[in-house]
């Protein structure tokens, strides 16, 4: 046994059961906190399962983000004492009074749950299945279980929903990736440094056995990640180094496939809530929406910080309408909800809320903008002559700009770049960044999920990973299998296609649209100082940077890259231009 004794209390009409044992099919026991109405009735269930520590208060574990949330979005903490807030999970004080049971489960090897910590693994998905079935068969449950959470608590919803637990009734993955290799580990085959920092700072710090070196639950006084206090060697022996394993694997193999769900197996109702600018999650929510087999599915897209809209009145109202319909059977009006709800971004940081009926939008005018290396221009007309330009692979790259726009231009959707490139070495990384400048030449940036000065759109590709899966590729979304490398021959150009993740921006008249092609991450201009998170300076891409020296060894990724332009679209970007909707 783990030496943990459950305990219960009643607070203002809410019953709280701490450290409830949840049996797994292999004999293991996970620990859950259950918040439910203090009555004898049965209620629908909302659940999360994950490795962040169910007893770690939002205000303590993520103090800076809590302070930002409370200051910038005062409606988020309003209407609650916030005593039971935990990072990226629902506030039970806003759900239990409406007749829901809220359950937080510490995943195996994390927080109060003993065992081997193996995040995003098939075992974790099976554990989640067991937890859902346990919750669906309690006397206080109606048997209808929904999943609602952000980030990790969204990503593993896709995984368990693909296993089809019988009591799972609906899911709402709020900013949650779907593809372990393409979205978490490697962008276009280039290692993203976020994973290591995230794992070390956010997960290993609440591994079961951290014990006295960690925090205590402010309500129970119990250790958040205990009760045992293990040695560092014992902790290391009781976890899978998920990110280390991923870093060691340049190509997509069974390790990544096992951690990537088969979205076509998901059949329950889905509300996929995406952020326009999250270099971990954005792609996954769009891919999830389009790929699931669910006949009842919706896409919502918002902006701002990663955690903000989940907690605002806007987000909570949307969630309650969805789950009220599918879990509680309430007349929320959800049956008339259009399939797509977009919050289209403007350059001043505001949004236009708009209902749509498909994704990508059917009225999209797919427009090819051509890059001219001789003039540094971006235009719908093809260059007349073949030209080329060189840039240092570790430098700022090449910039291309339109003339000041004569009329408003909306870009909303996925995009793709077609490039002809050569290198002085046997490989090269390509980063394609969408940019906008105002009439005075000032750079436009918007609050992104993890950066106050986020880039407007970006795509990545390692040249040796340029091979396409022709069957899965679309004109606006090339699909790279990442199963073998095709080294470059120095000095010989090749054609490649770069996926640019979905984005949205309305560019006013007089502004310029731009594209930067570089061999490393674009950095917002200016002297700073720039915010730092996990030791990473945030200059447009948040913590999602691609500068690991082991992944980008000198002699290969510090050469000279040549970009070739000319007629035929060999150096161009396909953008989703959205015309105004025709009046009814």
DATAWO-V84307 format. One line per field, one symbol per residue. ss: DSSP state (a for helix, b for strand, c for the rest). psi: psi as a letter, one per 30 degrees, with the letter a starting at -180 (. if undefined). burial: b if it has 16 or more other C-alpha atoms within 10 Angstrom, else e. A space follows every 50 residues. Layout:
ss->???
psi->???
burial->???
This chain:
ss->ccccccbbbbbccbbbbbbbbbbcccccbbbbbbbbbcccccbbbbbbbb ccccccbaaaacaaaaaaaaaacaaaaccccccccbcccccaaaaaaacb bbbbbbcccbccccccbccccaaaaaaaaaaaaaaaccccbbbbbbbbbb caaaaaaaaaaccccccbbbbbbbcccccaaaaaabbccbbccaaaaaaa aaaaaabcccaaaccbccccccbccccccccaaaaaacbccaaaaaaccc cccaaaacccccaaacccbbbbbbbccccccaaaaaaaaaacccccbbbb bbcccccaaaacaaaaaaaaaaaaaacccccccaaacccbbbbbbbcccc bbbbbbcccccccbbbbbbbbbccccbbbcccccccbbbbbbcccccbbb bcccccccbbbbbbbbbbbbbbbcccccbbbbbbbbbcccccbccbbbcc bbbbccbbbbbbaaaccccccccbccbccccccccccccccccbbbbbbb bbbbbbbccccbbbbbbbcccccccccccccbbccbbccccccccccccc cccccccccbbbbbbccccccbbbbbbbcccccc
psi->lfgkkllllkjhgkkkjkhkkjklfgflklklkkklkiaglkllkkklka gfjfgjkefefheeeeeeeeefiffefkglfgfgkkkglljfffeefggk kkkkkklkgkcgklakjikgleeeeeeeeeeeeeefglfgkfgjklkjll cefeefeeeeeffhkegkflkijjiklfjeefeeekjgfkkkfeeeeeee efeffgkkfebffallkfefflkehafljlleeeeefglkieeeeeefje ljafeeefgjljfffkflkkjjjlkfijgefeeeeeeeefflfkfjklkk kaaalefdfefleeeeeeeeeefeefefhlifgffgklfkjkjkklfgfl ljkkklglklkfgkjjkkkkkjfefhljlfkkkflkllklkkfgafakkk kllkkflkjkjjallkkkkjlllfaglkkkkjkklkklfggkkkllkaeg kfhklfklllkkefgfkkjeefklegikjkfhflkilljkfkllklkkkk lklkkjklkflkklkkjlglkkkkllfakklkkggkkjhfgbgiligjfe fikkfeggakkkkklalggfilkjkjkjlkkkk.
burial->eeeeeeeeeeeeebbbbbbbbbebeeeebbbbbbbbbbeeebbbbbbbbb bbbbbbbbbebeeebbeebeeebeebbeeeebebbbbbbbbbbbbbeebb bbbbbbbbbbbbbbbbbbbbbbebbbbbbbbbbbbbeeebbbbbbbbbbb bbbbbbbbbbbbbebebbbbbbbbbbbbbbbbbbbbbbbbbbbbbbbebe ebbbbbbbbbbbebbbeeeeebbbbbbbbbeeeebeebbebbbeebbebb bbeeebeebbbbbebbbbbbbbbbbbbbbbbbbbbbebbbebbbeebbbb bbbbbbbbbbbbbebbebbbbbbbbbbbeeebebeeeebbbbbbbbbeee beeeebeeebeeebebbbbbbbbeeebbbeebbeeeeeebbbbbebbbbb bbeeeeeebbbbbbbbbbbbbbbbbbbbbbbbbbbbbbeeeebbbbbbbb bbbbbbbbbbbbbbbbbeeeeeeeebbbbbbbeebeebeeeebbebbbbb bbbbbbbbebbbbbbbbbbbbbbbeeeeebeeeeebbbbbbbbbbbbeee bbeeebbbbbbbbbbbbebbbbbbbbbbeeeeee
